[in-house]
Amino acid sequence: MIVALIILAALVAVGLPLYLNHRRYQKKLDSGLAAEESPVEEAGEECCGMHITCEKDSLLASVSPTIEYYDDEELDRFAGKDPEDYTDSEIEQFRDILLTLLPDDIAGWARSIQLRGIRLPSCVREELLMIVSEARASR
């Protein structure tokens, strides 16, 4: 009987502060103040887990409409060019930029390329997709 009372007292001692803290947080949430204290990270830092696909790893241009340059402004001259019309030196230029990017920047670079109207050469596009899929599989 004493053991049951000790367990009950421990449950009340832990449960009561948790319940009161939850009610206080719920009141803040209802009044809109808790949004500032939300544990969800910014979209640019890490995946928050609140989306089906991580915005950070997404290759879709519609995820982030802002164009970000990765020290690759010279690629803007290829906007609107057909992927089959690239010369070998132009393909190497794309490949060099892709292979010098940090792993966390590759998906953002692909979105930036799409938003800028640049179509990647098919071989570089395949390499890009392979790198992104390997990075996703390793997580």
N, C-alpha and C positions, 0 to 999 in steps of 0.2 A: 504494500500500500504506500509506503514511504517513497519507493522508487517511482511509482506512478505520479505522485505529487511533485517530485523533483523534475520529472520529465515535463509535466504540465507547467511548472513554474519557468522552466527553460524555454518552452515554446512561447509562453506569454512574454517573457523578457526579450526574446528575439522578434517575435511576430508583431508586437505592439509598435515598436519604433519603425519597423518596415511598413506597416500599415499607415502610420501617420505620415511618413515620408512620401508614400505613394499618393495619399490624398492631397498633400501640399503640392506635389508635382502636377497632379491632375488639375488642380485649381489654376496653376500657372499655364498649363496647356490650354485650358478652356479660355483663359483671358488673353492668350496669344503671346505671353512672355517667354514661354519655354522654347520657342523657335530659335532664339539666340543661343541657347545652351544645348542645342541638338547635337548628338554625338556623330551625326552623319558628316563625313569629310567632304571637302570641296571636290567637284568633279575632276579637276585637273590634277589632284594629288594622288589619290588612290581610289580603287573601286569601292563604292559604298555598299554594294550588294542589294541596292534597291531597284535595279533594272535587270531586265532579262539578259542583256549583254552589257559588259562593262564599257562605259563611254570612253575610257582611256584606251582600250584595245580595239575599239570599233573602227572599221575602215570606211564606214558610211559617212559621206560628206554632210548629211542632214543632221548628224549628231551634234556637231559643233560648226556653226556657220561662220566663225571667224577664221580668216586666213592667217596662218602663222608661218613665217619664213624660217628655214633652218640653214641659213647662210647659203641659199641656193637660188638667189634672185636671177641668176643667169639662165635658169630653166624657163623663165617666163617667155622667152622667145619661141618656145615650142608649143605655145598655146594654140590649140586647134589643128595641130599637125597630126596626120594619120600615123598610127604606130608602125605601119609597114614601110614608111618613107624615111625612117631614121638611118643614118650612115653608121658604120661600125664605131667611129670615134664618138658620135653622139650617144650611142648605146653605152659605150664605156663611161661617158660622163655621168649618165644616170646611175650606172652600176657603182661608180666610185662614190657618189653621194650616198647611195643606199648602204653601202658597206662601211662607211665612216660614221653613220648615225649611231647614237646610243640606242640600245635595245628598247628603252622606254619611249623613244622619239619616233620609232618607225611607223606606228599606226597613225600618229599625228601628222607625220610627213605625207603619208598616203592620202589622208583627208585633205591636206593643204594642196596637194597636186591636183586632186579632183576639183576642188573649189576654184583653182586657178585655170581650169580648162585644159590642163595638160594631160594627154593620154600617154601612158608609159609604153615603151617598147614591150612586145609580148614576152620576150625572155626575161626582162627585168621585172615585169609584172608577176610572172611565175615565181621568180626568186623571192619577191616581196611576200607573196602569199605563203610560200614555204616557210620563210623566216617567222612570220606572224603565227602560223599554225604551230610551229615548234615552240615558240614562246608561250602560247596558250597551253600547250600540252605539258610544259614543264611546271606550270603553276599548280 
